[in-house]
Amino acid sequence: MINNYLEIDSYKNNFIFKSICSWGVSNTLDNLKLMPFLDINSFEIPFVIIFKITKNCNLNCKYCYSTKNNILIKDSVINSFCKMVSQYNKSLQIIFHGGEPLLEFDKIKSIILKFKNKKNITFSIQTNGTLLNRSMILFLKKYNVNLSISIDGPKIYNDVYRIDFSKVSNSIKLCHSLNFEPTVISVLNYKSIKNPEILFNFYKKFKIKLFKINLIDSKKFSYDSSDLFNFYKKLFFLIINNNLTNSFKIYELTFSNLLKKLLFNIDTDNCNKLNCGAGTKLIAVNVLGDIYPCDYFLEYNKFKMGNINKFNINNFSLNNIFIINYFKNISICNSCIFKNFLSCNCFAKSYFFGKKYCVFWKELIYFIMLEIYSDINKVYLLINSD
Amino acid sequence: MLDKYKSNNLKVPDKSVLKKLFDKLDINQKCLGTGWPINNC
């Protein structure tokens, strides 16, 4: 329905377009810049490396898009990885991913320790949380490593596609007992999408200050656009109401990133920035040291960009014509007013899983902007400003 | 339900309002980049 509306209505009369152009830096969507009062140099999106340090995992989640194997990473790959990282002096984020990365915690430790004095590097770990122990948490806390735990909400939701709720929730409690704040990524499933209140109460109960809702990456599962929109709409008001009335504030990353982009044109996220950052501002490295544009392309040889042994992190280009052409040929994007602004559809997800949720995304953007413009102070309740 | 989105009467905030908003938010460089949630962002 939104699509029809956009096609019949001149986009120049569209209030989103008007608001973007009200920045006064452009009267077309083809030449958007940052707002004049922002210093572009102070908002450099970091280069991101997703390091799949193991393909092994102690769980077997039903919706996992990653294939498992028991190949152990060699010390030579770790050494080459460190050599590559040491050659990069600009802002860099390294995300240890898997499989379950904590299976290789000793190797993660050795990398973090090697770069502990490099201020340009931040480290994150995405974990299922089941192997987390006290000494790991104390190490992560000491070296300021971000820890993101995968848990899909309370047991009734988590156990739809995952297992071991009690182990993971105990790990979250252990983190808090050691004054360490983990963040959470929750994948939305057919049960939790109907009850955002129960999901949100889980974050309150477990003192999760920042979480992100992800969608399932699988050909076997898809969401109804209106269900998705209704979920996010309810979640929006749950966050607003909580942050207005409670001292413990909770934020969701989709909302805060979208608002930073829509209000200030700040690219907060390599995935959502125009044309995304795959293969340009983001790479994925597997256990063999092979490099791909992002973690969705791992194991597909035609997308391989090289190996860390011979990779110049300061001077490389994405010479993958497929990806560039794929972007240009998404016909659904041709008449979209957002096409030169942000990338609603992850093209890897479109390609591998056939997922296009742009009707949902457009509706969400319209809804958010309408709410924010009716009371701009709501922004403070949706973006952490501590 | 979507009719309200067709309204063009919505007042777009002035740039000075957005600047104030931006200054108060203190958006941090370290919070940009990955799409992964990062502590304290």
Interface residues (C-beta under 8 A of the other chain):
Chain A: M1 I2 Y5 D9 N13 N14 F15 K18 S19 S22 W23 G24 M35 P36 F37 L38 S42 F43 E44 I45 P46 V48 S91 Q93 I95 T122 S124 Q126 N146 L147 S148 E181 P182 T183 V184 I185 K209 L210 F211 K212 L253 S256 N257 K260 L263 F264 I266 D267 T268 D269 N270 C271 N272 E363 Y366 F367 L370 Y373 S374 I376 V379 Y380 I383 N384 S385 D386
Chain B: L2 K4 Y5 K6 S7 N8 L10 K11 V12 P13 K15 V17 L18 K19 L21 F22 K24 L25 D26 I27 Q29 K30 C31 L32 G33 T34 G35 W36 P37 I38 N39 N40 C41
